[in-house]
């Protein structure tokens, strides 16, 4: 039986023969290459050797971890602005008597829906996410409370309370958005698997590494539909199936051009 290193890219598990794995490292600092394909991160220095770095998620799915991170940060900016707009709309409603139409349930605003479904394995980020719960609920709880005060003839008092909320609950929420964006920016969930084939070396970014599994080459069967450059899969009982990483095709089609770019 042969040994295969399993690793995850997006939602799929892949396997490469372990004798092609040089080492596994945290995603290194790299130098970008102008006019290179979108899935080339660039090149990095591995003990004096210039090594190409290929973004496998970008190559296979069109969306890299960096793209996903940028999208998440943009989403957090938008959700922060939503709550600035939300409090401004409540203030306007109190002062003019116009109907307040924004979500009062904290689980029904755009952030609340995202918050209830989002997960992240980083413990510091988990801790920051937990801190959102109280100020976010307090912000949304203002609508019924302050509009009720206004309806009872306490509009001026309600306006004072909304001004105070800007300096307390809203300020806390804005601070947490800023903290979470900073944590997301610096979070590095990726690993780099350094592959080699004779005298050729290349790093590939992966989401996580699984195990060294024993399998026969005959365990891999053709997939009904191809998956990027790799179209054989092994079903492993109660373990996730793994897609065979075609090392020969990878080095023959990708690595030579990346060496040329690095030259």
Steps between C-alpha positions, in 0.01 A plus 500: 500500500610856436499787748298812412482834676141623519417870504190716470436764235166675532247224580692210345776271621792422273787252515852514365760227522699568815834450326428821304457702823815685597359675806197681644539861615286795599414719202825692436568859406518518123579737215225551243572462129351768269272376220498144636184284505260582781574175683873578533563655841862563394831356615653446844840424641545148636847487654655690210293338223238703311179296506173577319184520712171389343162587652322168457161625615517779239610251234221253575209724602584849371481644854809509721522528877626857445192579289273356768676705767459823299131422447449436872668826598284687249192331648598607851543862384152485345341350812662767717354770274161327523493566874605861462212535255268306731555736793474804272165371371373450856612851591318637194185309590502638855547858380252495210243239596564309178468123518810304596531213250837340574542160669432501872589135553883473524483163324322648198737778399767414239772482765288284730437247223873491420594485869271206572651292217868599499762278660876538533746257662722776644442533876577873512250563221244281677549711813450825306189363331354416842553861608263621226197332653413744780557840332333377182190390688497824699511707180200319354318512831504880483233510229208368704618674817554847357205498261285391795633794705423738214146364472453571872604864455866454600655584164766736637614240751511238224720727285738546794523123538572445130780757519640314799476170307730643232772537760439164667339208315571631149856598589556153646362338185719713273804413710421130467461526123841665482654234727349213301619642166854531639491138621366374167770697316783340697350150523686242295305178471700361210789258490746449217586151383836506325499242220795370302542286193862424414666845488176701490352656814176693556287606796122466494265671744249273676235560765615220727698176508338174598704183533743269326271226372584161357327433169554297188527688168211280384280651773468811283222482244401748226259768614173544314599861439847648514615722784738755356817319397424197717239239408557190713346440840531240774203417726622402849209356693398735781781747419460784249579401142826640364577636155835393360732798447654440157860586578632434148244727336552764768875521447489470122232767448544744790845493655713561189317821419526616862876448487512713187306772677739488794807522280 
